[in-house]
Amino acid sequence: MKTSGKKILVIDDDKKHLIAVKEILEIEGYDIYTHYQPFGSTQLAKTLDPDLILLDINMPGLSGDSLSKVIRSHSKAPIVFYSSNDEDSLRQMVRLHNVRGYICKGDLYSLREKVADYFSGN
């Protein structure tokens, strides 16, 4: 197993998806922390001080795009939207909410690759 020492906070309302993402990224050597709802995630981001936040957009109660503004006011961690929305809408949301980028859900190989790209600066 690789050891990167990088902390990633994954916020998603789908608990099964959180488990899968955690397993995939831990194999790559990342320290993964998960949170299954938007509420409480701001304090968690502040406390953990992660190197990256993967944030689902479509969550009940408070959408990820709205939550990104709140998190950014309390944490300096870069935020990447991680969503099943189409790429055109994700690109637009990235520009609108001034986050680092986006990763489309569905392809776990792509998830590993794109997370590595964010850490390498690509």
Buried (B, 14 or more C-beta within 10 A) or exposed (E): EEEBEBBBBBBBBBEEBBEEBBEBBEEBEBBBBBBBBBEEBBEBBBEBEBBBBBBBBEBEEBBBBEBBEBBBEEBEBBBBBBBEBEEEEBEEBBEEBEBEBBBBBEEEEEBBEBBBEBBEEE
